Amino acid sequence: MTTQDQSGTSGRSLRDRVQDVIEQIRPLIQQDGGDLELVDVSEGGEVRVRLQGACVGCPMAQITMTQGVERRIRQEVPEVSQVVQVPPA
C-alpha cells in the first residue's frame, strides 16, 4: 500500500475529503446546538462553509471557525488554501 492510499486521498475528490472532515467535526458543534454545512469547494482549494443553529450570532463563532473548523480541515486536507465562512441562508 502506498502512502497516498494510507492517507485516504487516492481516487477521492477534494470535496469528498473535506466533507469527511466536516462530518467528523459536526457532532462537536451539534453538542452546543449549532451545525456546519459544506457550501462549496473550489478547484483552487477554497472551502466555503456555513455555521447554523446556535452558532449564528454566537460571539464564539469566529473562534470556532478559525481554531476548530479551519484548522482541522487544513490539517486533514493540505490542498485546502483557505476556509471561508458564508452568511446564513
C-alpha positions as CSV (number, residue, x, y, z in Angstrom):
1,M,0.0,0.0,0.0
2,T,1.4,3.4,-0.9
3,T,1.4,6.4,1.4
4,Q,-1.3,8.0,-0.8
5,D,-3.5,5.0,-0.2
6,Q,-2.9,5.1,3.5
7,S,-3.9,8.8,3.8
8,G,-7.2,8.1,2.1
9,T,-6.6,10.5,-0.7
10,S,-6.3,8.1,-3.6
11,G,-9.1,8.5,-6.0
12,R,-11.2,10.7,-3.8
13,S,-12.2,14.2,-4.7
14,L,-11.1,17.2,-2.7
15,R,-14.8,17.9,-1.9
16,D,-15.3,14.3,-0.6
17,R,-12.3,14.6,1.7
18,V,-13.4,18.0,3.0
19,Q,-16.9,16.6,3.6
20,D,-15.4,13.7,5.6
21,V,-13.6,16.1,7.9
22,I,-16.8,18.2,8.3
23,E,-18.7,15.0,9.3
24,Q,-16.1,14.4,12.0
25,I,-16.4,18.0,13.3
26,R,-20.2,18.3,13.1
27,P,-21.1,16.3,16.2
28,L,-18.9,18.6,18.4
29,I,-20.7,21.6,17.0
30,Q,-24.1,20.0,17.3
31,Q,-23.5,19.3,21.0
32,D,-23.8,23.1,21.6
33,G,-26.9,23.5,19.4
34,G,-25.1,24.5,16.2
35,D,-24.3,22.9,12.9
36,L,-21.9,23.1,10.0
37,E,-22.7,22.9,6.3
38,L,-20.3,22.5,3.4
39,V,-21.4,25.0,0.8
40,D,-18.7,24.7,-1.9
41,V,-15.1,23.7,-2.6
42,S,-13.4,25.4,-5.5
43,E,-10.8,23.8,-7.7
44,G,-8.2,26.2,-6.2
45,G,-8.9,24.7,-2.8
46,E,-11.1,27.4,-1.3
47,V,-13.7,25.8,1.1
48,R,-16.9,27.7,1.8
49,V,-18.8,26.6,4.9
50,R,-21.9,27.9,6.7
51,L,-22.4,27.8,10.5
52,Q,-26.0,27.3,11.5
53,G,-28.2,27.0,14.6
54,A,-26.8,28.3,17.8
55,C,-23.6,29.3,16.0
56,V,-25.4,32.1,14.2
57,G,-24.8,35.3,16.2
58,C,-22.7,33.5,18.8
59,P,-19.7,35.5,20.0
60,M,-17.6,32.4,19.9
61,A,-18.4,31.5,16.2
62,Q,-15.2,33.2,14.8
63,I,-13.1,31.2,17.2
64,T,-15.0,28.0,16.3
65,M,-14.2,28.8,12.6
66,T,-10.5,29.5,12.9
67,Q,-9.4,27.4,15.8
68,G,-11.7,24.4,15.1
69,V,-13.1,24.1,11.6
70,E,-10.4,25.8,9.5
71,R,-7.5,24.3,11.4
72,R,-8.9,20.8,11.3
73,I,-9.8,20.9,7.6
74,R,-6.4,22.3,6.6
75,Q,-4.7,19.8,8.8
76,E,-6.5,16.8,7.2
77,V,-6.7,18.1,3.6
78,P,-3.5,20.1,2.9
79,E,-4.6,21.1,-0.6
80,V,-7.2,23.5,1.0
81,S,-5.9,27.1,0.6
82,Q,-8.5,28.7,2.8
83,V,-11.8,28.2,4.6
84,V,-14.3,31.0,4.3
85,Q,-17.5,31.3,6.3
86,V,-20.5,32.4,4.3
87,P,-23.6,34.1,5.9
88,P,-26.7,32.1,6.9
89,A,-29.1,31.4,4.1
